[in-house]
């Protein structure tokens, strides 16, 4: 599920395979590149994902995302939607700590 924080649009993207490392963590950089290739506005944006363990969105970083960035396997539920949030880097929203 892709969530654009600027327009509040949410869209389900089917068929995007998740690349995993040897510990079964989701590799983020490739996922974000595939989403960008589909035409979604992620270039230069601040990217977060929904964490089931934290019960909130967790910051991944600003695009381009480091190739070593991962989402821990235990932070998502297998066969459930992975929710990615994108917001403009200039959008001044205070983070929740």
SEGU-373011 format. One record per residue: residue in three letters; x, y, z of N, C-alpha, C in turn. Coordinates in steps of 0.1 Angstrom, whole numbers, padded with zeros to 4 digits. Last residue first. Layout:
N
<resn:ALA | nx:X | ny:Y | nz:Z | cax:X | cay:Y | caz:Z | cx:X | cy:Y | cz:Z>
...
END
This chain:
97
<resn:UNK | nx:0083 | ny:0111 | nz:0187 | cax:0094 | cay:0104 | caz:0193 | cx:0089 | cy:0096 | cz:0205>
<resn:UNK | nx:0072 | ny:0121 | nz:0156 | cax:0067 | cay:0116 | caz:0169 | cx:0078 | cy:0108 | cz:0175>
<resn:UNK | nx:0082 | ny:0151 | nz:0139 | cax:0082 | cay:0137 | caz:0142 | cx:0077 | cy:0133 | cz:0155>
<resn:UNK | nx:0063 | ny:0176 | nz:0125 | cax:0072 | cay:0172 | caz:0136 | cx:0071 | cy:0157 | cz:0138>
<resn:UNK | nx:0067 | ny:0185 | nz:0091 | cax:0058 | cay:0178 | caz:0101 | cx:0067 | cy:0173 | cz:0112>
<resn:UNK | nx:0071 | ny:0203 | nz:0066 | cax:0075 | cay:0204 | caz:0080 | cx:0065 | cy:0198 | cz:0089>
<resn:UNK | nx:0080 | ny:0192 | nz:0036 | cax:0068 | cay:0192 | caz:0044 | cx:0073 | cy:0192 | cz:0059>
<resn:UNK | nx:0102 | ny:0188 | nz:0020 | cax:0100 | cay:0202 | caz:0025 | cx:0088 | cy:0203 | cz:0034>
<resn:UNK | nx:0101 | ny:0163 | nz:0012 | cax:0112 | cay:0166 | caz:0021 | cx:0110 | cy:0180 | cz:0027>
<resn:UNK | nx:0068 | ny:0149 | nz:0010 | cax:0078 | cay:0159 | caz:0005 | cx:0088 | cy:0162 | cz:0016>
<resn:UNK | nx:0064 | ny:0115 | nz:0018 | cax:0061 | cay:0129 | caz:0020 | cx:0072 | cy:0138 | cz:0015>
<resn:UNK | nx:0050 | ny:0083 | nz:0018 | cax:0059 | cay:0092 | caz:0012 | cx:0055 | cy:0106 | cz:0015>
<resn:UNK | nx:0048 | ny:0051 | nz:0033 | cax:0044 | cay:0065 | caz:0033 | cx:0054 | cy:0074 | cz:0027>
<resn:UNK | nx:0038 | ny:0018 | nz:0028 | cax:0049 | cay:0028 | caz:0026 | cx:0043 | cy:0042 | cz:0025>
<resn:UNK | nx:0028 | ny:-0012 | nz:0042 | cax:0024 | cay:0002 | caz:0040 | cx:0036 | cy:0011 | cz:0040>
<resn:UNK | nx:0023 | ny:-0043 | nz:0031 | cax:0034 | cay:-0035 | caz:0036 | cx:0030 | cy:-0020 | cz:0032>
<resn:UNK | nx:-0003 | ny:-0065 | nz:0039 | cax:0002 | cay:-0054 | caz:0031 | cx:0013 | cy:-0047 | cz:0038>
<resn:UNK | nx:0006 | ny:-0099 | nz:0046 | cax:-0002 | cay:-0087 | caz:0048 | cx:0004 | cy:-0076 | cz:0040>
<resn:UNK | nx:0024 | ny:-0120 | nz:0043 | cax:0011 | cay:-0121 | caz:0036 | cx:0002 | cy:-0110 | cz:0039>
<resn:UNK | nx:0038 | ny:-0114 | nz:0075 | cax:0039 | cay:-0121 | caz:0062 | cx:0025 | cy:-0122 | cz:0056>
<resn:UNK | nx:0040 | ny:-0083 | nz:0089 | cax:0033 | cay:-0096 | caz:0090 | cx:0033 | cy:-0102 | cz:0076>
<resn:UNK | nx:0070 | ny:-0067 | nz:0101 | cax:0059 | cay:-0068 | caz:0092 | cx:0052 | cy:-0082 | cz:0093>
<resn:UNK | nx:0090 | ny:-0070 | nz:0118 | cax:0083 | cay:-0058 | caz:0119 | cx:0072 | cy:-0057 | cz:0109>
<resn:UNK | nx:0105 | ny:-0092 | nz:0114 | cax:0095 | cay:-0093 | caz:0125 | cx:0087 | cy:-0080 | cz:0126>
<resn:UNK | nx:0123 | ny:-0083 | nz:0094 | cax:0113 | cay:-0093 | caz:0091 | cx:0102 | cy:-0094 | cz:0101>
<resn:UNK | nx:0130 | ny:-0049 | nz:0092 | cax:0131 | cay:-0061 | caz:0099 | cx:0120 | cy:-0071 | cz:0096>
<resn:UNK | nx:0139 | ny:-0034 | nz:0063 | cax:0128 | cay:-0035 | caz:0072 | cx:0129 | cy:-0048 | cz:0078>
<resn:UNK | nx:0170 | ny:-0019 | nz:0055 | cax:0161 | cay:-0030 | caz:0055 | cx:0150 | cy:-0027 | cz:0065>
<resn:UNK | nx:0197 | ny:-0004 | nz:0036 | cax:0185 | cay:-0002 | caz:0045 | cx:0175 | cy:-0014 | cz:0043>
<resn:UNK | nx:0217 | ny:-0006 | nz:0018 | cax:0218 | cay:-0015 | caz:0030 | cx:0206 | cy:-0014 | cz:0039>
<resn:UNK | nx:0214 | ny:0014 | nz:0000 | cax:0212 | cay:0000 | caz:-0005 | cx:0212 | cy:-0010 | cz:0007>
<resn:UNK | nx:0196 | ny:0043 | nz:0011 | cax:0208 | cay:0035 | caz:0011 | cx:0205 | cy:0020 | cz:0008>
<resn:UNK | nx:0174 | ny:0060 | nz:-0010 | cax:0176 | cay:0052 | caz:0002 | cx:0188 | cy:0044 | cz:0000>
<resn:UNK | nx:0175 | ny:0093 | nz:-0023 | cax:0177 | cay:0079 | caz:-0025 | cx:0180 | cy:0072 | cz:-0012>
<resn:UNK | nx:0148 | ny:0097 | nz:0001 | cax:0153 | cay:0091 | caz:-0012 | cx:0164 | cy:0099 | cz:-0018>
<resn:UNK | nx:0154 | ny:0096 | nz:0036 | cax:0151 | cay:0104 | caz:0024 | cx:0157 | cy:0097 | cz:0011>
<resn:UNK | nx:0141 | ny:0069 | nz:0057 | cax:0151 | cay:0080 | caz:0053 | cx:0146 | cy:0087 | cz:0041>
<resn:UNK | nx:0123 | ny:0056 | nz:0073 | cax:0134 | cay:0048 | caz:0066 | cx:0145 | cy:0058 | cz:0063>
<resn:UNK | nx:0104 | ny:0060 | nz:0103 | cax:0112 | cay:0066 | caz:0092 | cx:0123 | cy:0056 | cz:0087>
<resn:UNK | nx:0074 | ny:0043 | nz:0108 | cax:0088 | cay:0044 | caz:0112 | cx:0096 | cy:0050 | cz:0100>
<resn:UNK | nx:0041 | ny:0046 | nz:0120 | cax:0050 | cay:0047 | caz:0108 | cx:0064 | cy:0050 | cz:0114>
<resn:UNK | nx:0030 | ny:0022 | nz:0144 | cax:0030 | cay:0036 | caz:0139 | cx:0040 | cy:0035 | cz:0127>
<resn:UNK | nx:0034 | ny:-0001 | nz:0160 | cax:0020 | cay:0004 | caz:0158 | cx:0020 | cy:0019 | cz:0153>
<resn:UNK | nx:0057 | ny:-0014 | nz:0164 | cax:0056 | cay:-0001 | caz:0170 | cx:0042 | cy:0005 | cz:0169>
<resn:UNK | nx:0051 | ny:-0038 | nz:0150 | cax:0055 | cay:-0039 | caz:0164 | cx:0055 | cy:-0025 | cz:0171>
<resn:UNK | nx:0043 | ny:-0030 | nz:0125 | cax:0033 | cay:-0037 | caz:0133 | cx:0038 | cy:-0038 | cz:0148>
<resn:UNK | nx:0050 | ny:0000 | nz:0109 | cax:0056 | cay:-0011 | caz:0118 | cx:0045 | cy:-0017 | cz:0126>
<resn:UNK | nx:0049 | ny:0013 | nz:0078 | cax:0041 | cay:0010 | caz:0089 | cx:0047 | cy:-0002 | cz:0097>
<resn:UNK | nx:0077 | ny:0035 | nz:0067 | cax:0069 | cay:0022 | caz:0066 | cx:0061 | cy:0020 | cz:0079>
<resn:UNK | nx:0087 | ny:0064 | nz:0049 | cax:0084 | cay:0057 | caz:0061 | cx:0077 | cy:0044 | cz:0058>
<resn:UNK | nx:0107 | ny:0088 | nz:0032 | cax:0100 | cay:0075 | caz:0032 | cx:0099 | cy:0069 | cz:0046>
<resn:UNK | nx:0107 | ny:0119 | nz:0017 | cax:0110 | cay:0112 | caz:0030 | cx:0101 | cy:0100 | cz:0030>
<resn:UNK | nx:0118 | ny:0122 | nz:-0017 | cax:0108 | cay:0123 | caz:-0007 | cx:0114 | cy:0116 | cz:0006>
<resn:UNK | nx:0134 | ny:0120 | nz:-0040 | cax:0137 | cay:0131 | caz:-0031 | cx:0128 | cy:0132 | cz:-0019>
<resn:UNK | nx:0109 | ny:0103 | nz:-0056 | cax:0122 | cay:0109 | caz:-0058 | cx:0124 | cy:0121 | cz:-0048>
<resn:UNK | nx:0083 | ny:0094 | nz:-0055 | cax:0091 | cay:0091 | caz:-0043 | cx:0105 | cy:0097 | cz:-0044>
<resn:UNK | nx:0055 | ny:0093 | nz:-0069 | cax:0064 | cay:0105 | caz:-0066 | cx:0072 | cy:0102 | cz:-0053>
<resn:UNK | nx:0053 | ny:0066 | nz:-0092 | cax:0049 | cay:0072 | caz:-0080 | cx:0059 | cy:0082 | cz:-0075>
<resn:UNK | nx:0060 | ny:0052 | nz:-0115 | cax:0055 | cay:0065 | caz:-0116 | cx:0050 | cy:0072 | cz:-0104>
<resn:UNK | nx:0072 | ny:0028 | nz:-0114 | cax:0058 | cay:0027 | caz:-0117 | cx:0052 | cy:0041 | cz:-0118>
<resn:UNK | nx:0097 | ny:0036 | nz:-0105 | cax:0096 | cay:0032 | caz:-0119 | cx:0081 | cy:0031 | cz:-0123>
<resn:UNK | nx:0091 | ny:0039 | nz:-0078 | cax:0094 | cay:0051 | caz:-0086 | cx:0092 | cy:0048 | cz:-0100>
<resn:UNK | nx:0088 | ny:0012 | nz:-0071 | cax:0077 | cay:0020 | caz:-0069 | cx:0079 | cy:0033 | cz:-0078>
<resn:UNK | nx:0115 | ny:0004 | nz:-0075 | cax:0104 | cay:-0002 | caz:-0083 | cx:0091 | cy:0006 | cz:-0082>
<resn:UNK | nx:0128 | ny:0019 | nz:-0056 | cax:0131 | cay:0021 | caz:-0070 | cx:0120 | cy:0016 | cz:-0079>
<resn:UNK | nx:0118 | ny:0008 | nz:-0033 | cax:0115 | cay:0022 | caz:-0036 | cx:0117 | cy:0025 | cz:-0050>
<resn:UNK | nx:0129 | ny:-0018 | nz:-0035 | cax:0114 | cay:-0016 | caz:-0035 | cx:0111 | cy:-0002 | cz:-0038>
<resn:UNK | nx:0156 | ny:-0012 | nz:-0033 | cax:0151 | cay:-0018 | caz:-0046 | cx:0136 | cy:-0016 | cz:-0046>
<resn:UNK | nx:0157 | ny:-0002 | nz:-0006 | cax:0161 | cay:0006 | caz:-0018 | cx:0155 | cy:0001 | cz:-0031>
<resn:UNK | nx:0149 | ny:-0023 | nz:0012 | cax:0141 | cay:-0011 | caz:0009 | cx:0144 | cy:-0004 | cz:-0004>
<resn:UNK | nx:0146 | ny:-0056 | nz:0017 | cax:0155 | cay:-0046 | caz:0012 | cx:0147 | cy:-0035 | cz:0007>
<resn:UNK | nx:0133 | ny:-0072 | nz:0046 | cax:0130 | cay:-0066 | caz:0033 | cx:0140 | cy:-0055 | cz:0029>
<resn:UNK | nx:0149 | ny:-0100 | nz:0060 | cax:0145 | cay:-0087 | caz:0061 | cx:0143 | cy:-0081 | cz:0047>
<resn:UNK | nx:0160 | ny:-0126 | nz:0058 | cax:0146 | cay:-0124 | caz:0054 | cx:0140 | cy:-0110 | cz:0057>
<resn:UNK | nx:0187 | ny:-0127 | nz:0061 | cax:0179 | cay:-0128 | caz:0073 | cx:0164 | cy:-0127 | cz:0071>
<resn:UNK | nx:0196 | ny:-0122 | nz:0036 | cax:0198 | cay:-0136 | caz:0041 | cx:0191 | cy:-0138 | cz:0054>
<resn:UNK | nx:0170 | ny:-0100 | nz:0023 | cax:0184 | cay:-0104 | caz:0026 | cx:0185 | cy:-0118 | cz:0032>
<resn:UNK | nx:0146 | ny:-0098 | nz:-0004 | cax:0150 | cay:-0100 | caz:0010 | cx:0164 | cy:-0103 | cz:0011>
<resn:UNK | nx:0122 | ny:-0079 | nz:-0022 | cax:0136 | cay:-0085 | caz:-0022 | cx:0140 | cy:-0086 | cz:-0008>
<resn:UNK | nx:0089 | ny:-0085 | nz:-0030 | cax:0098 | cay:-0079 | caz:-0020 | cx:0112 | cy:-0087 | cz:-0021>
<resn:UNK | nx:0073 | ny:-0076 | nz:-0060 | cax:0080 | cay:-0086 | caz:-0052 | cx:0089 | cy:-0079 | cz:-0042>
<resn:UNK | nx:0043 | ny:-0064 | nz:-0067 | cax:0056 | cay:-0059 | caz:-0065 | cx:0063 | cy:-0069 | cz:-0055>
<resn:UNK | nx:0016 | ny:-0071 | nz:-0070 | cax:0026 | cay:-0077 | caz:-0079 | cx:0040 | cy:-0072 | cz:-0077>
<resn:UNK | nx:-0002 | ny:-0040 | nz:-0065 | cax:-0001 | cay:-0055 | caz:-0064 | cx:0010 | cy:-0059 | cz:-0073>
<resn:UNK | nx:-0007 | ny:-0014 | nz:-0045 | cax:0001 | cay:-0018 | caz:-0056 | cx:0003 | cy:-0033 | cz:-0055>
<resn:UNK | nx:-0032 | ny:0007 | nz:-0035 | cax:-0027 | cay:-0007 | caz:-0034 | cx:-0019 | cy:-0010 | cz:-0046>
<resn:UNK | nx:-0030 | ny:0040 | nz:-0023 | cax:-0032 | cay:0031 | caz:-0034 | cx:-0025 | cy:0018 | cz:-0032>
<resn:UNK | nx:-0041 | ny:0071 | nz:-0012 | cax:-0036 | cay:0057 | caz:-0008 | cx:-0039 | cy:0048 | cz:-0020>
<resn:UNK | nx:-0035 | ny:0105 | nz:-0008 | cax:-0039 | cay:0094 | caz:-0017 | cx:-0033 | cy:0081 | cz:-0011>
<resn:UNK | nx:-0028 | ny:0129 | nz:0004 | cax:-0035 | cay:0119 | caz:0012 | cx:-0041 | cy:0107 | cz:0004>
<resn:UNK | nx:-0009 | ny:0145 | nz:-0008 | cax:-0023 | cay:0145 | caz:-0014 | cx:-0033 | cy:0136 | cz:-0006>
<resn:UNK | nx:0012 | ny:0140 | nz:0010 | cax:0009 | cay:0154 | caz:0005 | cx:-0006 | cy:0154 | cz:0000>
<resn:UNK | nx:0016 | ny:0114 | nz:0015 | cax:0012 | cay:0122 | caz:0026 | cx:0008 | cy:0136 | cz:0021>
<resn:UNK | nx:0006 | ny:0086 | nz:-0002 | cax:0012 | cay:0099 | caz:-0005 | cx:0007 | cy:0109 | cz:0006>
<resn:UNK | nx:0011 | ny:0053 | nz:0004 | cax:0004 | cay:0065 | caz:0009 | cx:0012 | cy:0077 | cz:0006>
<resn:UNK | nx:0007 | ny:0021 | nz:-0009 | cax:0014 | cay:0034 | caz:-0010 | cx:0006 | cy:0045 | cz:-0005>
<resn:UNK | nx:0009 | ny:-0012 | nz:0000 | cax:0000 | cay:0000 | caz:0000 | cx:0009 | cy:0012 | cz:0000>
END
